[in-house]
Amino acid sequence: MSIIRNLFVLLCMCMACGLTHAQENLDLKGTSCVPVKAVTEEDLAFKAGERMDFVLHYKWGAINTDVGNATVSLDTLTYNGHKAFLCSVFGKTTKMFDIFFKVREDFKSWFTRDGLRPLKFTRDTYEGGYEARNTYHYDWAAADPQIEAEVYSSKKGTRFLQIPLTPCTFDLPALFFYARNMDFDAVEPGRKYPMTFAIDDDVYNVYFILYGRETIKVKGLGSVNTIKFAAKLLEGEVFKGEEDMLIWVTDDENRLPVYFEAPLLVGTASGRMTGWEGLKHPFTSLVQKKK
């Protein structure tokens, strides 16, 4: 049942263009954050009111079924005097799979409307009896900026931590929205572009590799012009660690992740976007909508 749990991890990884553990041998010298266009509110790839719906799928032999769904939504508010976005990510298993291994994932991220600097992050997770909760407050004003973190798990209890903070450190939802403003004119195909994100009590290196443009068919959507990326997966009890996770985002100003897939030790996991609303730009990459 850990396979079902990790489908939701894949959605979060898709949002961040993939991850590899911070202690792995990844050369970060001479690199900087992913190259983006202007990140002032009027220039962003998204706006408040946006919502995306996803279905998570598992395939192995005769097993070929949807096992969960998730939503990503964006709103605006004022947080500690800052004009901010609030991103909410909620995922759950289907009713049938709730019987075997119930999963609920609830992430929330507050980040500034100008600059997309993270301000706060919360995680509330239930995975088949296991529980985990994070509350992060980003202290950018400190002499050594850090994340003041309260981390709880049903295995380790509650811990209070200070996590090092750099201008390229994000939580997963904030990183996803930041990366959607990527400047493709400045991105070199085949080159690794690293960033970092924090979750629980750890920090991870994130990188993506640009492959190029491709038109794909997405179940429930139709034919979509996309830009294809690859990212390395963590090797462990579920992921092979030998092959790349593949991610396809729309080749338009919205930069929506319409499809992703990854090899598991047993079978293949994938996710697809099934619905949307409140987009800032026309969905021009949808060239042939499913009838």
C-alpha positions as CSV (number, residue, x, y, z in Angstrom):
1,M,0.0,0.0,0.0
2,S,3.0,2.3,0.2
3,I,2.7,2.5,-3.6
4,I,-0.6,4.4,-3.2
5,R,0.9,6.7,-0.6
6,N,3.8,7.6,-2.9
7,L,1.5,8.5,-5.8
8,F,0.7,11.6,-3.7
9,V,4.4,12.1,-3.2
10,L,4.8,12.0,-7.0
11,L,2.2,14.8,-7.4
12,C,4.2,17.0,-5.1
13,M,7.4,16.1,-6.9
14,C,5.8,16.9,-10.2
15,M,4.9,20.3,-8.8
16,A,8.6,20.8,-8.0
17,C,10.1,19.3,-11.2
18,G,11.5,16.3,-9.2
19,L,13.9,15.9,-6.3
20,T,17.1,14.2,-5.2
21,H,18.4,14.0,-1.6
22,A,20.6,16.9,-0.5
23,Q,23.4,14.6,0.4
24,E,23.7,13.1,-3.0
25,N,26.5,14.0,-5.3
26,L,25.0,16.9,-7.2
27,D,27.3,19.7,-8.3
28,L,25.7,22.9,-7.3
29,K,28.8,25.1,-7.5
30,G,28.3,28.2,-9.8
31,T,24.6,27.6,-10.1
32,S,21.6,29.7,-9.0
33,C,17.9,29.5,-8.8
34,V,16.0,28.4,-11.8
35,P,16.0,31.2,-14.4
36,V,12.6,32.9,-14.3
37,K,10.9,35.9,-15.9
38,A,9.8,38.9,-13.8
39,V,8.0,37.7,-10.7
40,T,5.9,40.8,-10.0
41,E,2.2,40.0,-9.7
42,E,1.2,41.4,-13.0
43,D,3.8,39.4,-14.9
44,L,3.1,36.0,-13.3
45,A,1.9,32.9,-15.1
46,F,-1.1,32.6,-12.8
47,K,-3.6,34.6,-10.8
48,A,-5.9,34.2,-7.8
49,G,-8.9,31.9,-8.5
50,E,-6.9,29.3,-10.4
51,R,-7.7,25.7,-9.7
52,M,-6.3,22.4,-11.1
53,D,-7.7,18.9,-10.7
54,F,-5.6,15.8,-11.0
55,V,-6.2,12.0,-11.1
56,L,-3.5,9.6,-9.9
57,H,-3.1,6.3,-11.6
58,Y,-1.3,2.9,-11.0
59,K,-0.4,0.3,-13.6
60,W,1.1,-3.2,-13.1
61,G,0.3,-6.2,-15.3
62,A,-3.5,-6.6,-15.3
63,I,-3.9,-3.8,-12.7
64,N,-4.6,-0.5,-14.5
65,T,-6.7,1.8,-12.3
66,D,-7.1,5.3,-10.9
67,V,-6.4,5.3,-7.1
68,G,-6.7,8.9,-6.0
69,N,-7.3,12.5,-6.9
70,A,-6.0,15.9,-5.9
71,T,-6.8,19.6,-6.3
72,V,-4.5,22.6,-6.3
73,S,-6.1,26.0,-5.8
74,L,-4.8,29.6,-5.4
75,D,-6.3,32.5,-3.5
76,T,-5.1,35.9,-2.2
77,L,-5.0,37.4,1.3
78,T,-2.9,39.6,3.6
79,Y,-0.5,37.8,5.8
80,N,1.4,39.7,8.5
81,G,1.1,42.9,6.5
82,H,2.2,41.2,3.2
83,K,0.0,40.9,0.1
84,A,0.2,37.1,-0.3
85,F,-1.1,34.2,-2.2
86,L,-2.4,31.1,-0.4
87,C,-2.0,27.8,-2.3
88,S,-4.0,24.8,-1.1
89,V,-3.1,21.3,-2.2
90,F,-5.5,18.5,-1.1
91,G,-5.2,14.8,-2.2
92,K,-7.1,11.7,-1.2
93,T,-7.5,8.1,-2.2
94,T,-10.7,7.0,-4.0
95,K,-13.5,5.4,-1.9
96,M,-12.5,1.9,-3.0
97,F,-8.9,2.3,-1.9
98,D,-9.9,4.1,1.3
99,I,-10.9,0.6,2.5
100,F,-7.3,-0.8,2.0
101,F,-5.1,2.3,2.7
102,K,-6.7,5.6,3.4
103,V,-4.6,8.6,2.4
104,R,-5.3,12.3,3.0
105,E,-2.7,15.0,2.1
106,D,-3.3,18.6,2.9
107,F,-0.6,21.2,2.1
108,K,-0.9,25.0,2.4
109,S,1.6,27.6,1.4
110,W,1.6,31.4,1.9
111,F,4.0,33.4,-0.3
112,T,4.3,37.0,-1.4
113,R,2.4,38.2,-4.5
114,D,5.5,40.2,-5.7
115,G,8.6,38.1,-5.7
116,L,6.9,34.8,-4.6
117,R,9.0,34.7,-1.4
118,P,7.6,32.0,1.0
119,L,6.1,33.1,4.3
120,K,4.5,30.1,5.9
121,F,3.8,26.4,5.1
122,T,1.7,23.8,6.7
123,R,1.3,20.0,6.1
124,D,-1.3,17.7,7.5
125,T,-0.9,14.1,6.4
126,Y,-2.7,10.9,7.2
127,E,-1.4,7.7,5.5
128,G,-2.9,4.5,6.6
129,G,-2.6,5.3,10.3
130,Y,0.7,7.3,10.0
131,E,0.3,11.0,10.7
132,A,2.7,13.9,10.0
133,R,2.3,17.6,10.5
134,N,4.6,20.5,9.6
135,T,4.3,24.2,10.4
136,Y,7.0,26.5,9.0
137,H,7.5,30.2,9.5
138,Y,10.1,31.8,7.3
139,D,12.3,34.3,9.1
140,W,13.9,36.4,6.4
141,A,14.8,39.2,8.8
142,A,17.2,37.2,11.0
143,A,20.9,37.8,10.6
144,D,21.1,34.2,9.4
145,P,17.7,33.6,7.7
146,Q,16.0,30.4,8.8
147,I,12.8,28.4,8.9
148,E,11.3,28.1,12.4
149,A,9.8,24.6,12.1
150,E,7.4,22.6,14.3
151,V,7.5,19.0,13.0
152,Y,5.3,16.2,14.2
153,S,5.0,12.6,13.2
154,S,3.2,9.7,14.9
155,K,6.6,7.9,15.0
156,K,8.8,10.6,16.5
157,G,6.4,13.0,18.2
158,T,6.8,16.8,18.1
159,R,10.2,18.5,17.4
160,F,11.1,22.2,17.1
161,L,13.8,22.9,14.5
162,Q,15.7,25.8,12.8
163,I,16.2,25.0,9.1
164,P,18.8,27.0,7.1
165,L,17.1,29.4,4.6
166,T,18.6,30.7,1.4
167,P,16.9,32.8,-1.4
168,C,16.5,29.5,-3.4
169,T,14.8,27.6,-0.6
170,F,11.0,26.9,-0.9
171,D,8.3,24.6,0.3
172,L,6.8,22.4,-2.4
173,P,3.8,24.5,-3.4
174,A,5.7,27.7,-3.4
175,L,8.4,26.1,-5.5
176,F,5.9,24.9,-8.0
177,F,4.4,28.4,-8.5
178,Y,7.8,30.0,-8.7
179,A,9.0,27.5,-11.3
180,R,6.0,28.1,-13.5
181,N,7.5,31.5,-14.4
182,M,10.5,29.9,-16.0
183,D,12.3,31.8,-18.7
184,F,12.6,29.2,-21.5
185,D,14.9,31.5,-23.4
186,A,17.5,31.2,-20.6
187,V,17.2,27.5,-20.1
188,E,19.7,25.2,-21.8
189,P,18.4,21.7,-22.9
190,G,20.2,18.9,-21.0
191,R,21.5,21.2,-18.2
192,K,20.6,20.5,-14.5
193,Y,19.0,23.5,-12.8
194,P,19.0,23.0,-9.0
195,M,16.9,24.6,-6.2
196,T,16.1,23.4,-2.7
197,F,13.0,22.8,-0.7
198,A,12.3,21.8,2.9
199,I,9.8,19.3,4.2
200,D,9.5,17.6,7.6
201,D,13.0,18.0,9.1
202,D,15.0,17.7,6.0
203,V,16.2,19.8,3.0
204,Y,16.3,18.5,-0.5
205,N,18.1,19.5,-3.7
206,V,15.7,19.9,-6.7
207,Y,16.7,19.9,-10.3
208,F,15.0,19.6,-13.7
209,I,16.3,18.9,-17.2
210,L,14.7,20.3,-20.3
211,Y,14.1,17.8,-23.1
212,G,12.0,19.9,-25.6
213,R,8.6,20.2,-27.1
214,E,6.1,17.4,-27.7
215,T,2.4,17.0,-28.5
216,I,0.8,14.3,-26.3
217,K,-2.7,13.0,-25.7
218,V,-4.0,13.3,-22.2
219,K,-6.9,11.2,-21.1
220,G,-9.9,13.4,-20.5
221,L,-8.3,16.5,-22.0
222,G,-7.3,15.7,-25.6
223,S,-4.1,16.6,-27.6
224,V,-1.9,19.1,-25.8
225,N,1.3,20.9,-27.0
226,T,3.7,20.5,-24.1
227,I,7.3,21.0,-23.0
228,K,8.9,17.9,-21.6
229,F,11.1,17.7,-18.6
230,A,12.9,14.9,-16.7
231,A,13.9,14.7,-13.1
232,K,15.7,12.0,-11.1
233,L,13.8,10.1,-8.5
234,L,14.9,9.0,-5.0
235,E,15.9,5.3,-4.9
236,G,14.2,3.5,-2.1
237,E,11.5,1.1,-1.2
238,V,9.1,2.3,-4.0
239,F,11.1,4.1,-6.7
240,K,13.8,2.5,-8.8
241,G,16.2,5.4,-8.8
242,E,17.5,4.3,-12.1
243,E,15.1,6.1,-14.5
244,D,13.8,9.6,-14.7
245,M,10.4,10.9,-13.8
246,L,8.9,12.6,-16.8
247,I,6.8,15.7,-16.6
248,W,4.9,17.5,-19.4
249,V,3.8,21.1,-18.9
250,T,1.6,23.1,-21.3
251,D,3.5,25.0,-24.0
252,D,1.7,28.3,-23.3
253,E,1.8,31.1,-20.7
254,N,0.0,29.0,-18.1
255,R,2.7,26.3,-17.7
256,L,0.3,23.7,-16.4
257,P,1.6,20.2,-15.5
258,V,-0.9,18.1,-17.6
259,Y,0.8,14.7,-17.2
260,F,3.6,13.0,-15.3
261,E,4.8,9.4,-14.9
262,A,7.5,7.5,-13.0
263,P,8.7,3.9,-12.8
264,L,8.2,2.1,-9.5
265,L,9.9,-1.0,-8.3
266,V,6.6,-2.7,-9.1
267,G,4.6,-1.1,-12.0
268,T,4.3,2.5,-13.1
269,A,2.7,5.6,-11.4
270,S,1.3,8.4,-13.3
271,G,-0.9,11.5,-12.9
272,R,-2.9,13.6,-15.3
273,M,-4.7,16.9,-15.1
274,T,-8.5,16.5,-15.5
275,G,-9.9,19.9,-14.9
276,W,-9.1,23.6,-14.5
277,E,-10.7,27.0,-13.9
278,G,-9.6,30.6,-13.4
279,L,-6.5,30.5,-15.6
280,K,-4.8,33.8,-16.2
281,H,-4.0,33.1,-19.9
282,P,-5.9,31.3,-22.7
283,F,-5.3,27.5,-22.7
284,T,-3.8,27.7,-26.3
285,S,-1.8,24.5,-26.0
286,L,-5.0,22.4,-25.9
287,V,-5.0,21.9,-29.7
288,Q,-7.7,19.2,-29.8
289,K,-10.1,19.0,-26.9
290,K,-11.7,15.6,-26.2
291,K,-15.3,15.5,-27.5
